[in-house]
Amino acid sequence: MRQFFEKAREQVEIVQSSIDSQTLEAAIASFEKLQHIRVLRMMDQLDAAFLSYLNNHRDVAEQHVELQWGPVSLRAAGTLGRAVLRRNSPASRWSFPLVDTQSAITMMNSSPRIGLSSIAASLECLSLRFEDSRDLDAKMRELSPLFRTIFNSARNLVSVHIGFPQGSVSMPLEEIFHGIMMEKLRVFSIGGWRLDAEEIIDISNSYRSNLRGLRLHGVLLKEGGMWKDVLSVLRREMLSLRWLSLSKADYATHFDENATRLDVTEDLERDDSDSDSDMDDEDTEDPVQDQEETQDPDNQDMNDVESFTSDEDAQADSDVDSVNDLDPTAHAFTTQLDAPDYEHVCTCSSRIHQLDVEDLGDDGISVTQTQRKMWERWVVGCLMHSRFDSSSSARKARSQAS
């Protein structure tokens, strides 16, 4: 305990003396080619030992200790922002996997918008994941003006992700994105939202020729909408799409009836590897290694309808983010949008390409992992040919075979 309190006093002194700000500015200045800034929680052995002690002595913790991520998050964001502006850092990719919403509101009300606009103007990739689970709709509405400022200035934005714990936000996309058209956007990613089908269709109409990647992680359709209607429009309109991820997508009613109330959305930005995590290993994965390890889709069983409709071995709906299957470089959340080598492998013979929308098995009630995987392939089609050429080629091949 003595060691921990000594460490705590030392950290208070560091903050009060602005040693952290000075050190960070010097570090930022030394990284002349810095591209990516990512704010994560750090815990050393002493922190871990102290938390273990508090867990075993809850009476002490409740009376004398208050652990909050918010003030730390606020300090980190403010210090980083000032350092980047003062040192003219070239960093263009920012990731905040654990945003405290109230701290973001405080920063919005206390920071000059000019500085924020300057940082936003240089952004190419932005990833924000809000960790609060209570009153998120109300809090995010308070932050709506902040997002308007960001997206109005972020004219160079190539990739964006805004995520929440699954099912915790039902506000319209319009209140965050404000209908602002980002001409250079190539990857649009959202997580945890409850949406009307029309809102997703509006995305396809706005970015039909722009987007290479679309990620709807943990998105829940509200009552009245059906996934097959969304998928049909995505397949027909988004002809430049190279990958689609529907991991943990479902219907809101089914989710509410079966929710464990655990955060199944985006362990994403905590670890970015998305086996049930989602986007943070999108920052840490090695795109080159990932691309080498990804199997050629022409050799995978997933190309055949039978593999999707077969028994799922009673396994849990783990829903590994299939962006990894379709475009590892985009899954790594980089600005590199080159398609993998297997883009040049024709998959027109896949039976999936000849399916009609009514063959997708959407009952409007629930969605399984198997269905999601099939739907992703159906929308994207053959990466070598247009999806409509794929459909006609597939039908022709079946006809000749029979």
Kinemage of the C-alpha trace (Angstrom):
@kinemage 1
@onewidth
@group {chain A} dominant
@subgroup {mainchain}
@vectorlist {calphas} color= white
{ca met a 1} P 0.000 0.000 0.000
{ca arg a 2} L 2.811 2.400 0.834
{ca gln a 3} L 4.286 1.968 -2.637
{ca phe a 4} L 0.984 2.754 -4.274
{ca phe a 5} L 0.435 5.951 -2.296
{ca glu a 6} L 3.974 7.072 -3.115
{ca lys a 7} L 3.208 6.498 -6.773
{ca ala a 8} L -0.080 8.412 -6.464
{ca arg a 9} L 1.681 11.411 -4.886
{ca glu a 10} L 4.289 11.330 -7.639
{ca gln a 11} L 1.607 11.380 -10.339
{ca val a 12} L -0.188 14.308 -8.680
{ca glu a 13} L 3.098 16.216 -8.692
{ca ile a 14} L 3.662 15.364 -12.367
{ca val a 15} L 0.271 16.759 -13.321
{ca gln a 16} L 0.480 19.861 -11.133
{ca ser a 17} L 3.937 20.682 -12.489
{ca ser a 18} L 2.839 19.982 -16.102
{ca ile a 19} L 5.712 17.550 -16.450
{ca asp a 20} L 3.431 15.245 -18.445
{ca ser a 21} L 2.579 18.040 -20.904
{ca gln a 22} L 6.213 19.051 -21.355
{ca thr a 23} L 7.378 15.467 -21.809
{ca leu a 24} L 4.594 14.697 -24.285
{ca glu a 25} L 5.328 17.799 -26.332
{ca ala a 26} L 8.984 16.831 -26.542
{ca ala a 27} L 8.036 13.305 -27.587
{ca ile a 28} L 5.591 14.541 -30.232
{ca ala a 29} L 8.226 16.868 -31.629
{ca ser a 30} L 10.761 14.042 -31.908
{ca phe a 31} L 8.413 11.848 -33.957
{ca glu a 32} L 8.608 13.768 -37.192
{ca lys a 33} L 6.689 11.128 -39.158
{ca leu a 34} L 4.104 10.222 -36.508
{ca gln a 35} L 0.886 8.986 -38.105
{ca his a 36} L -1.242 7.319 -35.456
{ca ile a 37} L -2.217 8.458 -31.955
{ca arg a 38} L -4.134 6.012 -29.802
{ca val a 39} L -5.247 6.542 -26.195
{ca leu a 40} L -5.469 3.383 -24.076
{ca arg a 41} L -5.601 2.520 -20.419
{ca met a 42} L -2.326 1.372 -18.950
{ca met a 43} L -1.930 -0.719 -15.815
{ca asp a 44} L 1.385 -1.833 -14.355
{ca gln a 45} L 2.014 -4.524 -11.741
{ca leu a 46} L 1.567 -2.083 -8.861
{ca asp a 47} L -1.815 -0.954 -10.216
{ca ala a 48} L -2.896 -4.568 -10.642
{ca ala a 49} L -1.846 -5.436 -7.113
{ca phe a 50} L -3.738 -2.449 -5.719
{ca leu a 51} L -6.919 -3.336 -7.626
{ca ser a 52} L -6.655 -6.885 -6.370
{ca tyr a 53} L -6.376 -5.548 -2.830
{ca leu a 54} L -9.458 -3.352 -3.290
{ca asn a 55} L -11.445 -6.292 -4.648
{ca asn a 56} L -10.603 -8.248 -1.529
{ca his a 57} L -11.263 -5.331 0.838
{ca arg a 58} L -14.356 -3.676 -0.531
{ca asp a 59} L -15.093 -1.930 2.764
{ca val a 60} L -11.856 0.046 2.352
{ca ala a 61} L -12.527 0.738 -1.313
{ca glu a 62} L -16.036 2.072 -0.721
{ca gln a 63} L -14.931 4.449 2.037
{ca his a 64} L -11.601 5.765 0.812
{ca val a 65} L -11.096 5.119 -2.887
{ca glu a 66} L -12.836 6.482 -5.976
{ca leu a 67} L -11.503 5.197 -9.285
{ca gln a 68} L -12.559 7.178 -12.347
{ca trp a 69} L -11.455 6.895 -15.950
{ca gly a 70} L -13.155 10.140 -16.955
{ca pro a 71} L -10.669 12.687 -15.520
{ca val a 72} L -7.755 10.651 -16.873
{ca ser a 73} L -9.342 10.482 -20.311
{ca leu a 74} L -10.002 14.226 -20.265
{ca arg a 75} L -6.425 15.013 -19.255
{ca ala a 76} L -5.010 12.701 -21.914
{ca ala a 77} L -7.125 14.126 -24.737
{ca gly a 78} L -6.461 17.738 -23.784
{ca thr a 79} L -2.719 17.248 -23.308
{ca leu a 80} L -2.393 15.350 -26.574
{ca gly a 81} L -4.403 17.903 -28.517
{ca arg a 82} L -2.310 20.817 -27.284
{ca ala a 83} L 0.946 18.957 -27.954
{ca val a 84} L -0.106 18.087 -31.511
{ca leu a 85} L -1.105 21.671 -32.277
{ca arg a 86} L 1.945 23.293 -30.719
{ca arg a 87} L 4.367 20.933 -32.425
{ca asn a 88} L 2.546 20.749 -35.765
{ca ser a 89} L 2.466 16.958 -35.630
{ca pro a 90} L 1.678 15.174 -38.902
{ca ala a 91} L -0.459 12.578 -37.068
{ca ser a 92} L -3.587 11.945 -39.109
{ca arg a 93} L -5.039 8.836 -37.441
{ca trp a 94} L -6.635 9.097 -33.984
{ca ser a 95} L -8.135 6.229 -31.969
{ca phe a 96} L -9.970 6.566 -28.659
{ca pro a 97} L -11.217 3.063 -27.728
{ca leu a 98} L -12.565 4.049 -24.303
{ca val a 99} L -14.141 7.497 -24.502
{ca asp a 100} L -15.794 8.748 -21.342
{ca thr a 101} L -18.847 10.648 -22.578
{ca gln a 102} L -19.092 13.124 -19.711
{ca ser a 103} L -15.423 14.026 -20.096
{ca ala a 104} L -15.999 14.606 -23.797
{ca ile a 105} L -18.855 16.989 -22.923
{ca thr a 106} L -16.612 18.830 -20.456
{ca met a 107} L -13.849 19.160 -23.034
{ca met a 108} L -16.315 20.400 -25.666
{ca asn a 109} L -17.508 23.152 -23.339
{ca ser a 110} L -14.029 24.225 -22.237
{ca ser a 111} L -11.870 23.875 -25.358
{ca pro a 112} L -11.699 26.337 -28.250
{ca arg a 113} L -13.358 24.962 -31.385
{ca ile a 114} L -10.587 26.478 -33.524
{ca gly a 115} L -8.039 23.993 -32.186
{ca leu a 116} L -10.409 21.091 -32.690
{ca ser a 117} L -11.171 22.171 -36.244
{ca ser a 118} L -7.457 22.360 -36.991
{ca ile a 119} L -6.864 18.794 -35.809
{ca ala a 120} L -9.974 17.538 -37.613
{ca ala a 121} L -8.811 19.104 -40.881
{ca ser a 122} L -5.748 16.841 -40.906
{ca leu a 123} L -7.619 13.659 -39.989
{ca glu a 124} L -7.592 10.683 -42.318
{ca cys a 125} L -8.828 8.073 -39.828
{ca leu a 126} L -10.934 8.560 -36.705
{ca ser a 127} L -12.063 5.817 -34.318
{ca leu a 128} L -14.191 6.610 -31.257
{ca arg a 129} L -15.780 4.085 -28.958
{ca phe a 130} L -17.908 5.415 -26.082
{ca glu a 131} L -17.941 3.116 -23.095
{ca asp a 132} L -20.818 4.545 -21.037
{ca ser a 133} L -23.985 2.505 -21.027
{ca arg a 134} L -26.390 4.834 -19.213
{ca asp a 135} L -28.290 7.705 -20.823
{ca leu a 136} L -26.072 7.552 -23.876
{ca asp a 137} L -28.703 9.004 -26.179
{ca ala a 138} L -28.991 12.121 -24.012
{ca lys a 139} L -25.229 12.476 -23.616
{ca met a 140} L -24.541 12.003 -27.312
{ca arg a 141} L -27.132 14.648 -28.167
{ca glu a 142} L -25.112 17.056 -26.041
{ca leu a 143} L -22.071 16.115 -28.105
{ca ser a 144} L -23.883 16.580 -31.416
{ca pro a 145} L -22.464 20.097 -31.997
{ca leu a 146} L -18.961 18.732 -31.427
{ca phe a 147} L -19.439 16.122 -34.148
{ca arg a 148} L -20.794 18.772 -36.502
{ca thr a 149} L -17.577 20.760 -35.984
{ca ile a 150} L -15.415 17.673 -36.536
{ca phe a 151} L -17.110 16.397 -39.680
{ca asn a 152} L -17.432 19.847 -41.222
{ca ser a 153} L -13.660 20.223 -40.907
{ca ala a 154} L -12.593 16.623 -41.619
{ca arg a 155} L -12.565 16.901 -45.399
{ca asn a 156} L -9.659 14.473 -45.714
{ca leu a 157} L -11.306 11.719 -43.695
{ca val a 158} L -10.857 8.307 -45.308
{ca ser a 159} L -12.016 5.994 -42.506
{ca val a 160} L -14.370 6.609 -39.583
{ca his a 161} L -15.717 4.480 -36.754
{ca ile a 162} L -18.224 5.558 -34.077
{ca gly a 163} L -19.183 2.786 -31.659
{ca phe a 164} L -21.077 2.064 -28.451
{ca pro a 165} L -21.987 -0.888 -26.234
{ca gln a 166} L -24.494 -2.921 -28.238
{ca gly a 167} L -28.059 -1.687 -28.117
{ca ser a 168} L -27.267 1.370 -25.981
{ca val a 169} L -27.926 4.080 -28.577
{ca ser a 170} L -31.059 4.592 -30.671
{ca met a 171} L -30.624 8.205 -31.760
{ca pro a 172} L -30.654 8.789 -35.529
{ca leu a 173} L -27.346 8.766 -37.402
{ca glu a 174} L -28.221 12.252 -38.594
{ca glu a 175} L -27.656 13.658 -35.096
{ca ile a 176} L -24.015 12.544 -35.179
{ca phe a 177} L -23.086 12.784 -38.871
{ca his a 178} L -25.413 15.714 -39.701
{ca gly a 179} L -25.791 14.659 -43.311
{ca ile a 180} L -22.301 15.978 -44.028
{ca met a 181} L -20.861 14.399 -47.171
{ca met a 182} L -17.212 13.399 -46.765
{ca glu a 183} L -15.973 13.061 -50.324
{ca lys a 184} L -12.817 11.076 -49.530
{ca leu a 185} L -14.472 8.594 -47.159
{ca arg a 186} L -13.776 4.981 -48.088
{ca val a 187} L -14.505 3.069 -44.851
{ca phe a 188} L -17.667 3.764 -42.837
{ca ser a 189} L -17.965 1.856 -39.568
{ca ile a 190} L -20.506 2.056 -36.758
{ca gly a 191} L -21.149 -0.188 -33.776
{ca gly a 192} L -23.898 -0.835 -31.255
{ca trp a 193} L -26.577 1.372 -32.811
{ca arg a 194} L -30.327 0.697 -33.034
{ca leu a 195} L -31.358 1.911 -36.477
{ca asp a 196} L -34.246 2.007 -38.892
{ca ala a 197} L -33.566 0.157 -42.126
{ca glu a 198} L -33.963 3.423 -44.026
{ca glu a 199} L -30.994 4.967 -42.201
{ca ile a 200} L -28.621 2.294 -43.502
{ca ile a 201} L -30.136 2.596 -46.954
{ca asp a 202} L -29.484 6.338 -46.814
{ca ile a 203} L -25.781 5.591 -46.228
{ca ser a 204} L -25.718 3.484 -49.375
{ca asn a 205} L -27.399 6.249 -51.335
{ca ser a 206} L -24.953 8.871 -50.064
{ca tyr a 207} L -21.772 6.845 -50.585
{ca arg a 208} L -22.775 4.394 -53.307
{ca ser a 209} L -19.665 5.047 -55.420
{ca asn a 210} L -17.242 5.947 -52.622
{ca leu a 211} L -17.162 3.261 -49.979
{ca arg a 212} L -14.812 0.303 -50.178
{ca gly a 213} L -15.695 -0.985 -46.703
{ca leu a 214} L -18.899 -0.881 -44.641
{ca arg a 215} L -19.023 -2.149 -41.083
{ca leu a 216} L -22.321 -2.468 -39.181
{ca his a 217} L -21.013 -4.164 -36.065
{ca gly a 218} L -23.713 -5.033 -33.555
{ca val a 219} L -26.287 -2.900 -35.390
{ca leu a 220} L -29.857 -3.757 -34.407
{ca leu a 221} L -32.749 -3.112 -36.769
{ca lys a 222} L -35.739 -1.475 -35.154
{ca glu a 223} L -39.243 -2.858 -35.526
{ca gly a 224} L -40.625 -2.543 -39.024
{ca gly a 225} L -37.343 -3.019 -40.872
{ca met a 226} L -35.899 -6.175 -42.420
{ca trp a 227} L -32.275 -6.972 -43.169
{ca lys a 228} L -33.104 -8.417 -46.585
{ca asp a 229} L -34.364 -5.007 -47.710
{ca val a 230} L -31.124 -3.389 -46.538
{ca leu a 231} L -28.959 -6.072 -48.150
{ca ser a 232} L -30.796 -5.838 -51.439
{ca val a 233} L -30.057 -2.114 -51.685
{ca leu a 234} L -26.402 -2.547 -50.625
{ca arg a 235} L -25.895 -5.215 -53.288
{ca arg a 236} L -27.596 -3.180 -55.993
{ca glu a 237} L -26.231 0.284 -55.211
{ca met a 238} L -22.796 -0.057 -53.581
{ca leu a 239} L -20.898 -1.422 -56.550
{ca ser a 240} L -17.473 -0.294 -55.267
{ca leu a 241} L -17.825 -2.153 -51.962
{ca arg a 242} L -14.911 -4.543 -51.346
{ca trp a 243} L -15.958 -5.780 -47.920
{ca leu a 244} L -18.953 -5.764 -45.617
{ca ser a 245} L -19.055 -6.730 -41.944
{ca leu a 246} L -22.326 -7.581 -40.195
{ca ser a 247} L -20.757 -9.096 -37.075
{ca lys a 248} L -23.364 -9.385 -34.283
{ca ala a 249} L -25.983 -7.611 -36.380
{ca asp a 250} L -29.497 -8.598 -35.317
{ca tyr a 251} L -33.034 -7.393 -34.704
{ca ala a 252} L -33.586 -5.106 -31.707
{ca thr a 253} L -36.527 -7.078 -30.341
{ca his a 254} L -34.600 -10.352 -30.443
{ca phe a 255} L -31.578 -8.732 -28.805
{ca asp a 256} L -33.711 -7.285 -25.986
{ca glu a 257} L -35.347 -10.636 -25.345
{ca asn a 258} L -32.013 -12.444 -25.133
{ca ala a 259} L -29.522 -9.823 -23.968
{ca thr a 260} L -27.166 -10.871 -21.196
{ca arg a 261} L -26.478 -7.191 -20.616
{ca leu a 262} L -22.793 -7.783 -21.150
{ca asp a 263} L -21.034 -5.543 -23.648
{ca val a 264} L -20.741 -7.735 -26.698
{ca thr a 265} L -20.146 -4.921 -29.147
{ca glu a 266} L -16.671 -3.677 -29.255
{ca asp a 267} L -14.128 -5.223 -27.194
{ca leu a 268} L -13.318 -3.858 -30.491
{ca glu a 269} L -11.298 -0.982 -29.446
{ca arg a 270} L -9.930 -2.514 -26.342
{ca asp a 271} L -8.114 -5.179 -28.257
{ca asp a 272} L -9.028 -4.442 -31.837
{ca ser a 273} L -8.794 -8.102 -32.765
{ca asp a 274} L -12.495 -8.865 -32.831
{ca ser a 275} L -13.036 -12.414 -32.169
{ca asp a 276} L -15.525 -10.915 -29.912
{ca ser a 277} L -13.447 -7.883 -29.945
{ca asp a 278} L -13.855 -5.466 -32.585
{ca met a 279} L -11.791 -2.727 -33.619
{ca asp a 280} L -8.746 -2.105 -31.649
{ca asp a 281} L -6.729 -4.798 -33.198
{ca glu a 282} L -7.848 -3.108 -36.286
{ca asp a 283} L -5.110 -0.757 -35.224
{ca thr a 284} L -2.586 -3.294 -33.989
{ca glu a 285} L -2.795 -6.078 -36.531
{ca asp a 286} L -0.022 -6.317 -39.092
{ca pro a 287} L -1.848 -5.836 -42.397
{ca val a 288} L 0.883 -7.571 -44.376
{ca gln a 289} L 0.993 -10.603 -42.108
{ca asp a 290} L -2.788 -10.645 -41.981
{ca gln a 291} L -2.997 -10.638 -45.750
{ca glu a 292} L -0.551 -13.522 -46.046
{ca glu a 293} L -2.432 -15.610 -43.519
{ca thr a 294} L -5.878 -15.028 -45.002
{ca gln a 295} L -7.066 -17.975 -47.031
{ca asp a 296} L -7.912 -17.613 -50.659
{ca pro a 297} L -11.724 -17.544 -50.763
{ca asp a 298} L -11.695 -19.833 -53.777
{ca asn a 299} L -10.404 -22.609 -51.507
{ca gln a 300} L -12.811 -22.031 -48.653
{ca asp a 301} L -15.956 -24.023 -48.013
{ca met a 302} L -17.727 -20.757 -47.354
{ca asn a 303} L -18.195 -20.252 -51.090
{ca asp a 304} L -20.908 -22.883 -51.217
{ca val a 305} L -24.404 -22.338 -49.961
{ca glu a 306} L -24.317 -25.760 -48.342
{ca ser a 307} L -21.597 -24.660 -45.962
{ca phe a 308} L -23.814 -21.859 -44.729
{ca thr a 309} L -26.934 -23.919 -44.356
{ca ser a 310} L -25.236 -26.873 -42.709
{ca asp a 311} L -25.329 -27.634 -39.021
{ca glu a 312} L -23.543 -24.965 -36.986
{ca asp a 313} L -22.223 -27.565 -34.517
{ca ala a 314} L -24.261 -25.937 -31.786
{ca gln a 315} L -21.481 -23.412 -31.233
{ca ala a 316} L -22.097 -19.985 -29.758
{ca asp a 317} L -22.666 -17.016 -32.001
{ca ser a 318} L -19.076 -15.857 -31.666
{ca asp a 319} L -19.221 -13.802 -34.846
{ca val a 320} L -15.603 -13.127 -35.626
{ca asp a 321} L -15.539 -9.896 -37.562
{ca ser a 322} L -15.433 -11.059 -41.131
{ca val a 323} L -13.725 -7.921 -42.347
{ca asn a 324} L -10.658 -10.045 -41.681
{ca asp a 325} L -11.856 -12.508 -44.332
{ca leu a 326} L -12.544 -9.901 -46.943
{ca asp a 327} L -9.968 -7.156 -46.616
{ca pro a 328} L -7.271 -7.471 -43.960
{ca thr a 329} L -5.759 -4.090 -44.720
{ca ala a 330} L -9.053 -2.340 -44.139
{ca his a 331} L -9.681 -4.435 -41.030
{ca ala a 332} L -6.396 -3.098 -39.696
{ca phe a 333} L -8.049 0.315 -40.000
{ca thr a 334} L -5.330 1.865 -42.098
{ca thr a 335} L -5.625 4.281 -44.951
{ca gln a 336} L -4.298 1.568 -47.249
{ca leu a 337} L -7.308 0.344 -49.169
{ca asp a 338} L -5.574 -2.024 -51.557
{ca ala a 339} L -7.509 -5.236 -51.996
{ca pro a 340} L -5.815 -8.530 -51.066
{ca asp a 341} L -4.179 -10.731 -53.685
{ca tyr a 342} L -7.236 -12.961 -53.948
{ca glu a 343} L -9.225 -10.105 -55.466
{ca his a 344} L -7.837 -11.454 -58.719
{ca val a 345} L -9.329 -14.904 -58.091
{ca cys a 346} L -12.725 -15.346 -59.696
{ca thr a 347} L -15.446 -16.684 -57.391
{ca cys a 348} L -18.297 -16.329 -59.870
{ca ser a 349} L -18.974 -20.065 -59.601
{ca ser a 350} L -20.034 -19.682 -55.988
{ca arg a 351} L -23.662 -20.693 -55.544
{ca ile a 352} L -24.174 -17.738 -53.244
{ca his a 353} L -24.035 -15.347 -56.193
{ca gln a 354} L -27.109 -16.845 -57.845
{ca leu a 355} L -29.319 -16.503 -54.778
{ca asp a 356} L -32.331 -14.227 -54.866
{ca val a 357} L -32.969 -11.907 -51.926
{ca glu a 358} L -35.815 -14.187 -50.833
{ca asp a 359} L -33.316 -17.067 -50.576
{ca leu a 360} L -31.315 -15.336 -47.834
{ca gly a 361} L -33.418 -16.812 -45.046
{ca asp a 362} L -34.272 -13.535 -43.346
{ca asp a 363} L -37.333 -14.084 -41.147
{ca gly a 364} L -37.400 -10.576 -39.682
{ca ile a 365} L -37.019 -12.009 -36.178
{ca ser a 366} L -33.393 -12.972 -35.548
{ca val a 367} L -30.076 -13.356 -37.376
{ca thr a 368} L -27.542 -16.146 -36.925
{ca gln a 369} L -23.808 -16.038 -37.414
{ca thr a 370} L -24.128 -18.338 -40.414
{ca gln a 371} L -26.611 -15.993 -42.068
{ca arg a 372} L -24.386 -12.973 -41.508
{ca lys a 373} L -21.433 -14.643 -43.196
{ca met a 374} L -23.542 -15.632 -46.179
{ca trp a 375} L -25.118 -12.187 -46.470
{ca glu a 376} L -21.720 -10.484 -46.480
{ca arg a 377} L -20.575 -12.656 -49.392
{ca trp a 378} L -23.838 -12.207 -51.242
{ca val a 379} L -23.671 -8.401 -51.089
{ca val a 380} L -20.009 -8.097 -52.109
{ca gly a 381} L -20.027 -10.769 -54.824
{ca cys a 382} L -16.975 -11.721 -56.857
{ca leu a 383} L -14.135 -9.264 -56.305
{ca met a 384} L -12.863 -9.838 -59.828
{ca his a 385} L -16.118 -9.230 -61.693
{ca ser a 386} L -19.185 -7.147 -61.061
{ca arg a 387} L -21.698 -8.839 -58.807
{ca phe a 388} L -24.286 -8.925 -61.589
{ca asp a 389} L -21.809 -10.581 -63.922
{ca ser a 390} L -21.159 -13.009 -61.060
{ca ser a 391} L -24.832 -13.858 -60.792
{ca ser a 392} L -25.273 -14.496 -64.493
{ca ser a 393} L -21.989 -16.446 -64.697
{ca ala a 394} L -22.996 -18.587 -61.763
{ca arg a 395} L -26.367 -19.388 -63.321
{ca lys a 396} L -24.725 -20.198 -66.637
{ca ala a 397} L -22.201 -22.514 -64.968
{ca arg a 398} L -24.979 -24.350 -63.119
{ca ser a 399} L -26.960 -24.673 -66.300
{ca gln a 400} L -24.004 -26.159 -68.196
{ca ala a 401} L -23.227 -28.530 -65.347
{ca ser a 402} L -26.748 -29.894 -65.370
